[in-house]
């Protein structure tokens, strides 16, 4: 397989292949995402970030809205040359992207306007325009969604990630952060000790204890990188008692 050197533009690192083509065909799978809400076209282009460089974004922008803003800014560097397709024929709901549940939605949507496409699909599955944090960043940056016409569709509402079921004002979230949380936990019975979780953690919150990876919940910033990369379904999500009281499954 041919590899391509990374290049940098406007402070963002991406594969040099992107500069050698006229059009980037950006094919995204419709999935829920524990951190950004949904994975759609804008976030999918984040795959051009080389290798483990993605980890630095989680370290430098630990708050979910900050990460959404950075992914949108990253998309803005290359988004002008994309044709975007969202495949929601078989989508993913629940605690995606690694522990979600497949659901048949029967959606296929395409546009050269990735932000508009993301917002349209978000509406089709019954969610607010700002639920996907990359779309929120675009709207906050001045994107006008008033021109979008979304066809009526008899589509099931997606079950949301547990981490996204509670909606509180930002100042309350900040105060209550120590009492209301969802943290990852290693399930030793299914762990294959590949250590991808430990390698992906941007704040080194995972170490080896008794031959298994272990999450230090005090260091954990709830970026869910470990949850996303686990290939053996070995990352559970622990909720605080107050989260259990306030958020019903």
N, C-alpha and C positions, 0 to 999 in steps of 0.2 A: 504494500500500500504506500502510495506516495505521500510524503509529508510536506507541509508548507510552513515557512518561517513566519513567526508572528510579526506584525507591524503595529505601530502605534499612531493614532490620530486623535487629536483633541483630548489627549490623556487616556484614551481607551485602547486596550490591546485586543487584536483580533487576527484571525488567520489571513495571511497575504493572498490567499486564493480569492477572497472577496473582492480584491482590487483588480483581479484579472478577468472578471466576468461582467457582462452587461446587465444581467438579471440574476437575482438570487431567488430561487424557488423555495419559499419558506413554508414548509408543511408542518403544521402543528396538530397535535392530538389534544382534544378537549379533555382536560383533567382538572379536578380540584387540586389545590395546593395549600398545604398547611401554613405557609408563610405569606404568599402573595394572593391567596384566594383562589385564583384560577391560573392555569397555564394556557395561554392563547398565543396569537401570532407574535405580538411584541416580545413577550418573554421567550418564545421559542428561538428567536434570533440570538439570544444570549448564549446559545450553543456555539457560537463562533469564538467565544472566549477560550483561549488555548488551555487544555489540561486542567491542572489544579489551580490556575489563576483565579477561578471563580471563588475559591475559598476566601481570598482577600476581600472580596466585596462584602461577604457576610461578616468578616472581622471589622472592617472599616465602617460598615453601615448596619449595625445590629438591629435597629428598629425597622419593623416591616415596611412602614411608609417610606423610610429613607432608602431602603433597598429597591422599592418600587420606582422611586424617582431615578435612581442610578441606572436601573435596567432600561427605563424609558429614554434617558439621555444617551445610553449606549445605542439603543435602537435608532435614535435620531441621526447617528453618524452614518448608518448604512441603509436606513429604512427607505430612502428615496429610490432604491433600485430593487425593491422586493415585489414579487407577486406572492400573495399570501393565501394559503388554503387552510381551513380548519376542518379537521376530520372528527366529527362527532357521531358517526354511524354507531360505533361502540365507544362510549365515553367512560369516564371514571368519576365516581362520586365518593363522598366520605373522606377518610383521612389519606388523601392522595399527597404526593404522587406514588408512594411505594406501597401503602397499605389500603388503598382505595378499593372500591367494589365496582366491577364493570356494570354498565347500564346501557341498554340500547336506546339511543335517542333518535337516530336516523337523520342527523344533521350533516350536511356538507355545505360549506360556505366559502366564498372566495372574493378577494378584492385586492387592488393595488394599494388601498388605504387600510393599513393594518389596524390603526387605532379605531377607525370606524367599524371595521369588521369585528374587532374584539367586543366593542360596545354592543353591536347588533346581536351577536351571539349571546352575550351576557343577558340581554333583555329576553331573548328567546327562551332561556332556561329559567326565567322568572326572578332574576336578581337585579339589583340596582346598578346603574352605570359605574359607580365608584367601588363596587365590591372587589373587582380585580384591581390591585393596587397600581399596576402599570397604567391602566386606563384612568385611574384617579390622578396620577401624576400628569398625564396628558391633558386632562380637563383643567387641572390647576395651572397648567402652562398656557392655557388659552385655546385649547382645541374646542371647536364649536360642533356639538353633536346634534344640533337642532335640525339638520338637513337629513338625518338618517330616517329611512322608512323601513320598519321591520315588519315583515309579513306575520300575520297571526298563525300560530302553530300550536297544535295540541301536543305539547311536549311536557314530559314529567319534570317536576322541580328536582333539582339536584340536592342530595343530602350533603350538608356542608361539613368541612373539616371541623373536628372538635375545637380546635384552636380559634376558629372564626365564628363560633356560635354566639359569642357574647359581644354586645355592642354597647360600649360605655364611652363617655367623653374622655378625651385624652388625659385631662388633669386627674380624673378619678383613676384611670388605669395606672398612672404614674404613682399615685399614693398607695393603691391597692396591689401593686405588682408583686409584693412579697407574699401576699395571701391568696391571690387569684392567678393560678398559673397552670400550664400544661408542660410537663417535662418528659423527655425521653428516658426510657429504661431498657437496659439490655436484657433480653430473654435468653438466658443461658441454655435452655433446653433446645432451642432452635439455632443458636449462634454457631457458625462454622469457623469462627476465629480468623476471618479473613483480614480483620482490622481496618477495613475501609472506613468504618465509622470514626475510628481514632484519627486516621489520616485526613479525613474531611473536616474535622472539627476546627473552626477558625480560632478558638480561644483555648485550645488544649484542655478541654474539660473532661476528656476521656482518657483513662489510663488503664493499665493492666492490673487487675486484682484477682488473685487466685486463678491465674491463667485465662481469665476472661476480661473483656473490656468492661469498664465501669464508668458511669456518668456521675461526675461531681455536680450535683444540682446547684450548688452555690456559684460555680463558675459558668454554668450553662446559660446561654443568652436566648434560648428558644428559637434558634434559626432553623432547626430541623434538618440540617445538612446530613446528619447521621441517618435520620429517618428516610431521607431521599435516596441515599446511595446503597442502603442495605439490600443485599440480594437474597437473603435467606429469611425474610420476614421476622427478624429477631429484634426489632425495636418496638417496644410497647410505649404507650403514652400514659403517664401518671398525672392525674388531676388532683389539685389541692382540694381540701374538704370544702372550702368556700366556693371553688369552681363547681364542684358537684352540686352544691346547694343552688347556685345561681343559674347553672346551665344544665338542662336536662338532655339526655341522649335522645 
